[in-house]
Amino acid sequence: MNFLENFFKLSANGTTVRTELLAGLTTFLTMAYIIFVNPSILGDAGMPKDAVFVATCVAAAVGTLIMGLYANYPIGLAPSMGLNAYFAYGVVKGMGFTWEAALGAVFISGCLFLFVSLFKIRELIINSIPPSLRIAIPAGIGLFLALISLKNAGIVVASPATFVTMGDLHSPAPVLAILGFLIIVALDRLRVPGALLIGILSVTVLSFFFGGNHFNGIVSAPPSLAPTVMKLDLMGAIAHGLINVVLVFFLVELFDATGTLIGVAQRAGLLKNGKMDRMNRALLADSGAIVVGSVLGTSSTTAYIESAAGVQEGGRTGLTAVAIAVLFLLCLFIAPLAGVVPAYATAPALFFVACLMLRELAEINWHETTECVPAVVTALVMPFTYSIANGLALGFISYAVLKLLTGQHRQVSTVIWGIAGVFLFKTIYLPG
């Protein structure tokens, strides 16, 4: 106990070992849904689901351990919701990358993120991006996730006449998905820890009775990681073209990590003069986790806003993160359970996350059209073109052009001009 006290500075942060461990359990329950959702999404990209399950658990554990032991923050890390969808549906299915090449692109973006963190370039980039676009990016990803979740649930289906239409709501999948979504929202409103996890497991149990699912047990030895570990293809990623892919991964990772870290630290009262003392350590933990995750075989890893749940329970130090990491490692032994979770059971969790991501749109300055219009373009183009990259490209380009046409070009930073220029070049000269 003395070692824990001295290493994590528990008394100085007004916490105890018991409080930290309970906070870790709370945060884990709120983010454990990723061990079911991530293999489902990356499986659609052709990746072996069992190996992705192991990679998800190990990447989350390693990233969270680094956050706890190196940065001493009560923040959990795991594969990013949104970027896993971009990886599977945008990069692999949309652009024709192999999943190995897509992992190579994740690795390169992680190294780039590591570079800007080491040399403290992050603040320059973050401060250069206008608030309207920073807000629009997660909102657009939320809409993209919403479309994917509705499709996975069978609620939205293809139509030759109208592109999309309502699915058959008399079949088990959409009915169970809707029920799961209502359970998640109700439990979340009642502040029940693990609302998303409970919703996923509830639908999975019902699927055995009404969806024709088959039970294969709960506990087993962890599956092999061999099908995905060290399978990233750097040369394939470079040969296929990197501008869109790496830039999107990098920008979203940057905003996700920074926003989440500051938000959770603020909730925990760990900010001093509005800043995190160990922000750079936290960002190094985050970027290091991306690199490790890509080597293991999963899409980008990032800090989770669900960590705020553990903070609410009193978590203040890295001991909370260590507890989260240990619980992710224990999950390696429940692979049979993860393997029977149908896509329509994870769809309600995706849709709920999407709903939460849209809340930030209220912060946009709707009275200034050169701010709100590019934000709306960013958010709407993502789901309607089934591409996060397209939304970012048209959002940045429209922002720069509108500011130029209205005589406000001095408000546009060099970074924005650079990003818009890269996207414009890609759009015109490098289609596809």
C-alpha positions in Angstrom: 0.0 0.0 0.0 2.9 2.4 0.7 4.3 1.7 -2.7 0.9 2.5 -4.3 0.6 5.7 -2.2 4.1 6.9 -3.1 3.9 5.9 -6.8 0.4 7.3 -7.6 0.4 10.1 -5.0 -3.0 9.0 -3.7 -3.2 11.2 -0.6 -2.1 14.3 -2.6 -5.0 13.6 -5.0 -7.5 13.1 -2.2 -8.2 9.4 -3.0 -7.6 5.9 -1.7 -6.8 2.5 -3.1 -10.4 1.3 -2.7 -11.8 4.3 -4.4 -9.4 4.0 -7.3 -10.2 0.3 -7.9 -13.9 0.9 -7.8 -13.5 3.8 -10.2 -11.5 1.5 -12.5 -14.3 -1.1 -12.4 -16.9 1.6 -13.2 -14.9 3.0 -16.2 -14.3 -0.5 -17.5 -18.0 -1.4 -17.4 -18.8 1.7 -19.4 -16.2 1.0 -22.1 -16.2 -2.8 -22.2 -18.7 -2.7 -25.1 -15.7 -2.1 -27.4 -14.5 -5.7 -27.0 -17.7 -6.8 -28.8 -18.2 -3.9 -31.2 -14.6 -3.7 -32.5 -14.3 -7.3 -33.8 -17.8 -6.9 -35.4 -16.8 -3.8 -37.3 -13.2 -4.9 -38.3 -14.6 -8.3 -39.2 -16.5 -6.6 -41.9 -13.2 -5.5 -43.4 -12.2 -9.2 -43.6 -10.1 -9.3 -40.5 -10.3 -12.5 -38.4 -12.7 -11.6 -35.5 -11.1 -13.8 -32.9 -7.7 -12.3 -33.4 -9.2 -8.8 -33.5 -10.9 -9.6 -30.2 -7.5 -10.4 -28.6 -5.9 -7.4 -30.2 -8.6 -5.1 -28.9 -8.2 -6.4 -25.3 -4.4 -6.3 -25.4 -4.2 -2.9 -27.1 -6.6 -1.4 -24.6 -4.7 -2.9 -21.7 -1.3 -1.8 -22.9 -2.4 1.8 -23.8 -4.3 2.2 -20.5 -1.3 0.8 -18.5 1.0 3.4 -20.2 -1.6 6.1 -19.3 -1.7 5.0 -15.7 2.0 4.2 -15.0 3.6 6.9 -17.2 1.1 9.8 -17.2 -0.7 8.9 -13.8 -4.2 9.8 -15.1 -7.4 7.9 -14.5 -8.1 7.5 -18.2 -8.9 4.3 -20.2 -7.8 3.8 -23.8 -9.2 1.4 -26.4 -9.8 1.3 -30.2 -11.6 4.4 -31.3 -15.3 4.3 -32.2 -15.6 6.1 -35.5 -12.1 5.4 -36.7 -12.7 1.6 -36.6 -15.7 2.3 -38.9 -13.6 4.5 -41.1 -10.9 1.8 -41.2 -13.4 -0.9 -42.3 -16.0 0.9 -44.4 -14.0 3.8 -45.7 -10.4 2.6 -46.2 -10.8 -1.1 -46.8 -14.3 -1.4 -48.4 -14.4 2.1 -49.9 -10.8 2.8 -51.1 -9.9 -0.8 -51.8 -7.0 -1.1 -49.3 -6.3 -4.5 -47.9 -6.7 -4.6 -44.1 -3.0 -5.2 -43.8 -2.3 -2.0 -45.7 -4.9 -0.1 -43.6 -3.1 -1.2 -40.5 0.1 0.2 -42.1 -1.6 3.5 -42.5 -2.7 3.4 -38.8 0.9 2.7 -37.8 2.2 5.7 -39.9 -0.5 8.0 -38.4 0.5 6.8 -34.9 4.1 7.6 -35.6 3.2 11.0 -36.9 1.1 11.6 -33.8 4.0 10.5 -31.7 6.2 13.0 -33.5 4.0 16.0 -32.9 3.5 15.0 -29.3 7.3 14.6 -28.7 8.1 17.9 -30.3 5.0 19.7 -28.8 3.6 20.7 -32.2 0.1 19.5 -31.1 -0.9 22.9 -29.6 0.0 24.7 -32.8 -2.2 22.4 -34.9 -5.1 22.3 -32.4 -5.1 26.1 -32.0 -5.1 26.6 -35.8 -8.3 24.6 -36.4 -11.4 26.7 -36.1 -13.8 25.6 -33.3 -16.6 25.1 -35.9 -14.6 22.4 -37.7 -13.4 20.8 -34.5 -17.0 20.5 -33.4 -18.2 19.2 -36.8 -15.7 16.4 -37.1 -17.1 14.3 -34.1 -20.6 15.2 -35.1 -20.1 13.9 -38.7 -18.5 10.8 -37.4 -21.6 10.4 -35.2 -23.8 10.6 -38.2 -21.6 8.1 -40.0 -21.9 5.7 -37.1 -25.6 6.2 -37.0 -26.0 5.1 -40.6 -23.8 2.0 -40.1 -25.7 1.0 -36.9 -29.1 1.4 -38.6 -27.8 -0.7 -41.5 -26.4 -3.4 -39.2 -29.7 -3.5 -37.4 -31.7 -4.0 -40.6 -33.6 -0.8 -39.9 -32.2 1.0 -42.9 -31.8 -1.0 -46.2 -30.9 -0.2 -49.8 -33.5 0.9 -52.2 -33.1 1.2 -56.0 -35.7 4.0 -56.1 -34.7 6.1 -53.0 -31.1 4.8 -52.2 -32.2 3.9 -48.7 -35.5 2.9 -47.1 -37.0 1.3 -44.0 -36.2 -2.3 -43.4 -38.6 -5.0 -42.3 -39.5 -4.1 -38.7 -41.4 -7.4 -38.3 -38.1 -9.5 -38.4 -36.2 -10.3 -35.2 -33.0 -8.2 -35.8 -34.5 -4.7 -36.0 -37.0 -5.4 -33.2 -34.3 -6.6 -30.9 -32.0 -3.7 -31.9 -34.7 -1.2 -31.1 -35.3 -2.9 -27.8 -31.6 -2.9 -27.0 -31.3 0.9 -27.8 -34.2 1.7 -25.5 -32.6 -0.4 -22.7 -29.3 1.5 -23.1 -30.9 4.9 -23.1 -33.0 4.2 -20.1 -30.1 2.7 -18.1 -27.9 5.5 -19.0 -30.5 8.0 -17.9 -30.7 6.1 -14.6 -26.9 6.3 -14.3 -26.4 2.5 -14.3 -22.8 1.7 -14.9 -22.2 -0.4 -18.0 -25.4 0.6 -19.7 -24.0 -0.1 -23.2 -22.6 -3.4 -22.1 -25.9 -4.5 -20.5 -27.8 -3.5 -23.7 -25.4 -5.5 -25.9 -25.6 -8.6 -23.6 -29.4 -8.3 -23.3 -29.9 -8.4 -27.0 -27.4 -11.2 -27.4 -29.3 -13.3 -24.8 -32.6 -12.6 -26.6 -31.1 -13.6 -29.9 -30.7 -17.2 -28.7 -34.5 -17.3 -28.3 -35.8 -15.2 -31.1 -32.9 -14.7 -33.6 -31.7 -18.2 -34.2 -28.3 -17.6 -32.5 -26.4 -20.5 -30.9 -24.6 -20.5 -27.5 -21.0 -21.6 -27.6 -20.0 -21.1 -24.0 -18.5 -18.2 -22.1 -14.9 -19.0 -21.0 -12.0 -20.5 -22.9 -8.3 -20.0 -23.5 -7.6 -16.8 -25.5 -7.6 -17.2 -29.3 -4.4 -16.9 -31.2 -3.2 -13.4 -32.1 -1.1 -14.8 -34.9 -3.5 -13.9 -37.8 -3.2 -10.2 -37.1 0.0 -9.5 -35.1 2.8 -7.9 -37.2 0.6 -8.2 -40.3 0.6 -4.5 -41.1 1.8 -3.7 -44.6 3.7 -0.4 -44.7 4.7 -0.7 -48.4 1.1 -1.5 -49.4 -0.1 1.5 -47.5 2.4 3.8 -49.2 1.8 2.3 -52.7 -2.0 2.6 -52.4 -1.8 6.3 -51.5 -1.7 7.9 -48.0 -2.8 11.5 -48.3 -6.5 10.9 -47.4 -6.1 8.0 -45.1 -3.2 9.1 -42.9 -4.5 12.7 -42.7 -7.9 11.6 -41.6 -6.6 9.2 -39.0 -4.1 11.8 -37.7 -6.6 14.7 -37.4 -9.3 12.6 -35.8 -6.8 11.0 -33.4 -5.5 14.5 -32.5 -8.9 16.0 -31.7 -10.3 12.9 -30.0 -7.3 12.5 -27.7 -7.0 16.2 -26.8 -10.7 16.8 -26.3 -11.1 13.7 -24.2 -8.1 14.2 -22.0 -9.0 17.8 -21.2 -12.7 16.9 -20.7 -11.9 14.1 -18.2 -9.2 16.0 -16.4 -11.5 19.0 -16.0 -14.2 16.7 -14.5 -11.6 15.2 -12.1 -10.4 18.7 -11.1 -6.9 17.9 -12.4 -6.5 21.0 -14.5 -4.2 23.8 -13.2 -4.8 27.2 -14.8 -6.9 25.4 -17.4 -4.1 23.1 -18.4 -3.0 19.5 -17.7 0.4 19.3 -16.1 1.2 16.0 -17.8 -0.7 16.6 -21.0 2.4 15.6 -23.1 2.8 12.4 -21.2 -0.8 11.6 -21.8 -0.5 12.3 -25.5 2.6 10.1 -25.7 0.6 7.3 -24.0 -2.2 7.8 -26.5 0.1 7.9 -29.6 2.1 5.0 -28.3 -1.1 3.0 -28.0 -1.9 3.6 -31.6 1.4 2.2 -32.7 1.1 -0.8 -30.5 -2.5 -1.4 -31.6 -1.6 -1.4 -35.3 1.2 -3.9 -34.7 -1.2 -6.2 -32.7 -3.9 -5.9 -35.4 -6.5 -3.2 -34.5 -7.5 0.2 -35.7 -6.5 3.4 -33.9 -6.6 3.4 -30.1 -7.6 6.6 -28.2 -8.6 7.9 -24.8 -12.2 7.2 -23.9 -14.6 9.9 -22.7 -16.3 7.1 -20.7 -13.4 7.5 -18.3 -15.5 10.4 -16.9 -17.7 7.7 -15.3 -14.8 6.5 -13.1 -13.8 10.0 -12.3 -17.4 10.6 -11.1 -16.8 7.6 -8.7 -13.7 9.3 -7.3 -10.9 8.1 -9.6 -8.0 10.6 -9.6 -4.8 8.8 -10.4 -3.2 6.2 -12.7 -4.2 3.4 -10.3 -7.7 3.7 -11.8 -6.2 3.1 -15.3 -4.2 0.1 -14.0 -7.4 -1.5 -12.7 -9.0 -0.9 -16.1 -6.1 -2.5 -17.9 -6.2 -5.6 -15.7 -9.9 -6.1 -16.4 -9.3 -5.8 -20.1 -6.7 -8.6 -19.9 -9.1 -10.8 -17.9 -11.6 -10.4 -20.8 -9.2 -12.4 -23.0 -10.8 -15.5 -21.5 -14.4 -14.7 -22.7 -13.8 -15.1 -26.4 -16.7 -17.6 -26.9 -19.1 -14.9 -25.6 -17.7 -12.3 -27.9 -18.0 -14.6 -30.9 -21.7 -15.0 -30.6 -22.6 -11.3 -30.3 -24.6 -10.5 -33.5 -24.2 -7.2 -35.4 -27.7 -6.1 -34.4 -26.7 -6.5 -30.8 -23.9 -4.0 -31.1 -25.9 -1.7 -33.4 -27.8 -0.1 -30.4 -24.5 0.8 -28.7 -23.2 2.3 -31.9 -26.4 4.4 -32.4 -26.3 5.6 -28.8 -22.7 6.7 -29.2 -23.7 8.5 -32.4 -26.5 10.4 -30.5 -24.0 11.6 -27.9 -21.6 12.7 -30.5 -24.2 15.0 -32.1 -24.7 17.0 -28.9 -21.7 19.2 -29.7 -23.4 20.8 -32.7 -25.1 23.1 -30.3 -21.8 24.9 -29.7 -21.4 26.1 -33.3 -21.9 29.8 -34.1 -25.0 29.4 -36.3 -25.2 33.2 -36.9 -21.9 33.2 -38.9 -22.5 31.4 -42.2 -18.8 31.1 -43.0 -18.4 29.1 -39.8 -21.6 27.1 -39.6 -21.9 26.1 -43.3 -18.5 24.4 -43.5 -19.3 22.6 -40.3 -22.6 21.4 -41.7 -20.9 20.3 -44.9 -18.3 18.4 -42.9 -21.0 16.6 -40.8 -23.4 15.8 -43.6 -21.0 14.7 -46.3 -19.5 12.0 -44.1 -22.7 9.8 -43.9 -24.1 10.7 -47.4 -20.8 9.7 -49.1 -20.1 7.0 -46.6 -16.7 8.5 -46.1 -15.2 10.5 -43.2 -12.4 11.6 -45.5 -14.8 13.2 -48.0 -16.5 15.1 -45.1 -13.1 16.4 -43.9 -12.0 17.3 -47.3 -15.0 19.3 -48.4 -15.3 20.9 -44.9 -11.8 22.3 -44.9 -11.9 23.3 -48.5 -15.3 25.1 -48.1 -14.1 26.9 -45.0 -11.0 28.3 -46.7 -12.8 29.3 -49.9 -15.7 31.0 -48.1 -13.3 33.0 -45.9 -11.4 34.0 -49.0 -14.5 35.1 -50.9 -15.9 37.1 -48.0 -12.6 39.0 -47.3 -11.9 37.1 -44.1 -8.8 35.3 -45.4 -6.7 36.6 -42.5 -8.8 34.5 -40.1 -7.6 31.3 -41.9 -4.4 30.0 -40.4 -1.5 28.6 -42.4 -2.3 25.1 -41.1 -5.9 25.4 -42.5 -4.6 26.6 -45.9 -2.2 23.7 -45.9 -4.8 21.0 -45.0 -7.3 22.5 -47.5 -4.6 22.5 -50.2 -3.7 18.9 -49.6 -7.4 17.8 -49.7 -8.0 19.9 -52.8 -5.0 18.4 -54.6 -6.2 14.9 -53.6 -9.7 15.6 -54.8 -8.7 16.9 -58.2 -5.6 14.8 -59.1 -5.9 11.7 -57.0 -9.5 10.4 -57.3 -10.7 7.3 -55.5 
